[in-house]
């Protein structure tokens, strides 16, 4: 079965499982057309489903590709999610990457305009969510019902991304444990980062070589360069994985499960967290 033919996972069951295991938050990626057509559900719709199935866990999108959407519709969806979830949204935003060129073509948006579009969107998005009157050039818009503006976490590594992150509530860069000190020097905001993880103890987990091949597949979800995939993959037993994740020293590490049975991997990650906490307490 190709990645294009693979059915999306059960986001509702996954969110419930993560909440039961005690995770702080659950996250979805955002893309219109991923790779050459890898199945990916709409991010905000998925979070709405997760919100209705849970009561405590925070709901993150990492990160919403703002230029692909009308900012007014984004504000309406975000406000609705805040009401549905009881103010549990973590709103990651970004400009989007060059790799998913089919998304730009399908949305009729030039990627050359993405920086400008993000700046324009961020200039009005909080006020639109909060229900304040906003002049959009074509007229004044005021959305209802108003909602609590969620934390806005800016993704990206460019100087422009750093500037945006400094003006909002957090930064979501790409980097491993050794990069964190330098990243913290660039932006004095809470730091969220990502780790790609495969925990041993799951019968469905393929070999490391097979996982790396999936991460570098140019037609897949990730399309990582081979050298980056080797460095980025956190792979080992629960104790080793927990120790390596603790070394990130970020305010939040968002886990991407690389392979295997998602639910078993989540259980092993919870075990890794407990082992790390116990080791620190000694």
C-alpha positions as CSV (number, residue, x, y, z in Angstrom):
1,X,0.0,0.0,0.0
2,X,1.4,3.4,-0.9
3,X,1.3,6.4,1.4
4,X,-1.3,7.9,-0.9
5,X,-3.6,5.0,-0.4
6,X,-3.2,4.9,3.4
7,X,-6.3,5.9,5.4
8,X,-6.0,8.7,8.0
9,X,-5.9,7.6,11.6
10,X,-8.8,8.0,14.1
11,X,-8.1,11.4,15.6
12,X,-11.0,11.2,18.1
13,X,-9.7,7.9,19.6
14,X,-6.1,9.2,19.5
15,X,-7.1,12.4,21.4
16,X,-8.9,10.4,24.0
17,X,-6.0,8.1,24.5
18,X,-3.5,10.9,24.8
19,X,-5.7,12.6,27.4
20,X,-6.1,9.4,29.4
21,X,-2.3,8.9,29.4
22,X,-1.8,12.4,30.8
23,X,-0.3,14.3,27.9
24,X,-0.4,18.1,28.1
25,X,-1.6,18.6,24.5
26,X,-2.4,16.9,21.2
27,X,-1.3,18.4,17.9
28,X,-2.2,18.2,14.3
29,X,-0.2,19.3,11.2
30,X,-1.7,21.5,8.6
31,X,-1.5,21.2,4.8
32,X,-3.9,21.2,1.9
33,X,-2.0,18.7,-0.3
34,X,0.9,17.0,1.4
35,X,3.7,15.6,-0.7
36,X,2.2,14.0,-3.8
37,X,-1.2,13.4,-2.1
38,X,-0.5,11.8,1.3
39,X,-3.8,11.5,3.2
40,X,-4.1,14.4,5.7
41,X,-7.3,15.6,7.3
42,X,-8.1,19.3,7.7
43,X,-6.4,20.5,10.8
44,X,-9.1,22.7,12.4
45,X,-11.8,20.2,11.7
46,X,-9.7,17.5,13.3
47,X,-9.2,19.6,16.4
48,X,-13.0,20.3,16.6
49,X,-13.6,16.5,16.6
50,X,-10.9,16.1,19.3
51,X,-12.4,18.9,21.4
52,X,-15.7,17.2,21.5
53,X,-14.2,13.9,22.7
54,X,-11.9,15.4,25.4
55,X,-12.2,17.7,28.4
56,X,-8.7,18.6,29.6
57,X,-6.0,18.1,27.0
58,X,-4.9,21.2,25.0
59,X,-5.4,21.3,21.3
60,X,-2.5,22.5,19.1
61,X,-2.0,23.1,15.4
62,X,1.6,23.1,14.4
63,X,1.4,25.1,12.3
64,X,-1.5,26.6,10.4
65,X,-0.4,27.7,7.0
66,X,-2.1,31.2,7.1
67,X,-1.5,32.3,3.5
68,X,-3.6,29.4,2.1
69,X,-6.8,30.8,3.9
70,X,-8.9,33.9,4.2
71,X,-8.0,35.5,7.6
72,X,-11.7,36.1,8.3
73,X,-12.5,32.4,8.0
74,X,-9.5,31.5,10.1
75,X,-10.7,33.9,12.8
76,X,-14.3,32.4,12.7
77,X,-13.0,28.8,12.9
78,X,-10.6,29.7,15.8
79,X,-13.3,31.5,17.7
80,X,-15.6,28.5,17.2
81,X,-12.9,26.1,18.4
82,X,-12.4,28.2,21.5
83,X,-16.1,28.0,22.3
84,X,-16.3,24.3,21.6
85,X,-13.2,23.3,23.5
86,X,-13.5,25.7,26.5
87,X,-10.5,27.8,25.5
88,X,-8.0,24.9,24.9
89,X,-6.6,25.9,21.6
90,X,-2.8,26.5,21.0
91,X,-2.7,28.3,17.6
92,X,0.6,27.7,15.8
93,X,0.9,29.8,12.6
94,X,3.4,30.0,9.8
95,X,4.1,30.8,6.2
96,X,4.2,27.3,4.9
97,X,7.1,25.6,3.0
98,X,8.2,25.3,-0.6
99,X,7.9,21.5,-0.7
100,X,4.1,21.4,-0.9
101,X,3.8,23.3,-4.2
102,X,0.5,21.7,-5.1
103,X,-1.1,23.4,-2.1
104,X,-0.2,26.8,-3.4
105,X,-1.4,26.0,-6.9
106,X,-4.7,24.5,-5.6
107,X,-5.4,27.6,-3.4
108,X,-4.5,30.0,-6.1
109,X,-1.9,31.7,-3.9
110,X,1.7,32.6,-5.0
111,X,4.2,31.4,-2.4
112,X,6.1,34.6,-3.2
113,X,3.4,36.5,-1.4
114,X,3.3,34.3,1.7
115,X,5.3,36.5,4.0
116,X,3.3,39.6,3.3
117,X,0.0,37.7,3.6
118,X,1.1,36.3,7.0
119,X,2.0,39.7,8.3
120,X,-1.3,41.1,7.1
121,X,-3.2,38.3,8.7
122,X,-1.5,38.5,12.0
123,X,-2.2,42.2,12.1
124,X,-5.9,41.6,12.3
125,X,-6.4,38.0,13.5
126,X,-6.4,38.7,17.3
127,X,-9.0,41.5,16.9
128,X,-11.2,39.4,14.7
129,X,-11.2,36.5,17.1
130,X,-11.9,38.8,20.0
131,X,-15.0,40.2,18.2
132,X,-13.6,43.7,17.8
133,X,-14.5,45.8,14.7
134,X,-11.7,45.5,12.1
135,X,-11.3,47.6,8.9
136,X,-10.3,45.2,6.2
137,X,-10.2,47.8,3.4
138,X,-13.4,46.6,1.8
139,X,-15.3,47.5,4.9
140,X,-15.5,47.0,8.6
141,X,-15.9,43.4,9.8
142,X,-17.0,42.3,13.3
143,X,-17.4,38.6,14.1
144,X,-19.7,37.1,16.6
145,X,-19.5,35.4,19.0
146,X,-16.3,36.8,20.3
147,X,-13.9,34.4,21.8
148,X,-10.7,34.3,23.9
149,X,-7.7,34.8,21.7
150,X,-5.6,31.6,22.1
151,X,-1.8,31.7,22.5
152,X,-0.3,32.4,19.1
153,X,2.9,30.4,18.5
154,X,4.8,31.4,15.4
155,X,6.6,28.7,13.4
156,X,9.7,29.1,11.2
157,X,13.4,29.8,11.4
158,X,13.8,33.0,9.3
159,X,14.5,36.5,10.6
160,X,10.9,37.4,9.7
161,X,9.6,34.4,11.8
162,X,11.7,35.5,14.7
163,X,10.3,39.0,14.4
164,X,6.8,37.7,14.4
165,X,7.4,35.3,17.3
166,X,8.8,38.2,19.4
167,X,5.5,40.0,18.9
168,X,3.3,37.1,19.9
169,X,3.1,34.3,22.5
170,X,5.7,31.8,21.5
171,X,8.1,30.4,18.9
172,X,8.0,27.0,17.1
173,X,11.4,26.6,15.4
174,X,13.1,23.4,14.1
175,X,16.1,22.2,16.1
176,X,17.6,19.5,18.3
177,X,18.8,19.7,21.9
178,X,22.1,21.2,21.0
179,X,20.3,24.1,19.1
180,X,18.1,25.1,22.0
181,X,20.5,27.5,23.8
182,X,21.1,29.5,20.6
183,X,17.4,29.5,19.8
184,X,16.6,30.9,23.2
185,X,19.0,33.8,22.5
186,X,17.0,34.8,19.4
187,X,13.5,35.0,20.9
188,X,12.7,35.6,24.6
189,X,9.4,33.7,24.4
190,X,8.3,30.2,25.4
191,X,9.9,27.7,23.0
192,X,8.0,24.8,21.4
193,X,10.0,22.3,19.4
194,X,9.4,19.0,17.7
195,X,10.9,15.5,17.9
196,X,10.4,12.6,15.6
197,X,10.2,9.5,17.8
198,X,10.1,5.7,17.5
199,X,10.0,3.8,20.8
200,X,11.0,0.2,21.0
201,X,8.6,-2.2,22.7
202,X,6.0,-2.0,20.0
203,X,5.6,-5.2,17.8
204,X,4.4,-3.1,14.9
205,X,7.6,-0.9,14.9
206,X,9.7,-1.5,11.7
207,X,13.4,-1.4,11.6
208,X,15.3,1.9,12.0
209,X,16.4,1.7,8.3
210,X,12.7,1.3,7.2
211,X,11.7,4.3,9.4
212,X,14.5,6.4,7.9
213,X,13.4,5.5,4.4
214,X,9.8,6.7,5.2
215,X,11.1,10.0,6.6
216,X,13.2,10.7,3.5
217,X,10.6,9.6,0.9
218,X,10.2,12.6,-1.4
219,X,6.6,11.6,-2.0
220,X,5.8,11.1,1.7
221,X,4.6,13.4,4.5
222,X,8.1,14.5,5.6
223,X,10.6,14.4,2.7
224,X,13.5,15.1,5.1
225,X,17.1,15.2,3.8
226,X,18.8,11.9,4.7
227,X,21.3,13.5,7.0
228,X,18.6,15.4,8.9
229,X,16.4,12.3,9.3
230,X,19.3,10.3,10.8
231,X,20.0,13.1,13.3
232,X,16.4,14.0,14.0
233,X,15.0,10.5,14.8
234,X,14.8,9.8,18.5
235,X,14.9,5.9,18.6
236,X,15.3,3.5,21.4
237,X,13.7,2.0,24.5
238,X,11.5,4.1,26.8
239,X,14.3,5.0,29.2
240,X,16.6,6.1,26.4
241,X,13.9,8.1,24.6
242,X,12.8,9.8,27.8
243,X,16.4,10.8,28.5
244,X,16.9,12.2,25.0
245,X,13.6,14.1,25.0
246,X,14.5,15.6,28.4
247,X,17.7,16.9,26.9
248,X,15.7,19.3,24.6
249,X,15.0,21.6,27.6
250,X,12.3,23.4,25.6
251,X,9.1,24.6,27.1
252,X,7.2,22.1,25.1
253,X,8.3,19.2,22.8
254,X,5.7,18.1,20.3
255,X,6.1,14.5,19.4
256,X,5.7,13.1,15.9
257,X,5.4,9.3,16.1
258,X,7.5,8.1,13.2
259,X,6.1,4.6,12.8
260,X,4.5,1.6,14.5
261,X,1.2,1.4,16.2
262,X,0.2,4.9,17.2
263,X,-1.6,3.9,20.4
264,X,1.2,1.6,21.6
265,X,3.8,4.3,20.8
266,X,1.8,6.8,22.9
267,X,1.7,4.4,25.8
268,X,5.5,3.9,25.5
269,X,6.0,7.6,25.4
270,X,4.0,8.0,28.6
271,X,6.2,5.3,30.2
272,X,9.3,7.2,29.0
273,X,8.1,10.4,30.7
274,X,7.5,8.5,34.0
275,X,11.0,6.9,33.9
276,X,12.6,10.3,33.3
277,X,10.6,11.9,36.1
278,X,11.6,9.1,38.5
279,X,15.3,9.4,37.5
280,X,15.2,13.2,38.1
281,X,13.6,12.6,41.6
282,X,16.4,10.3,42.7
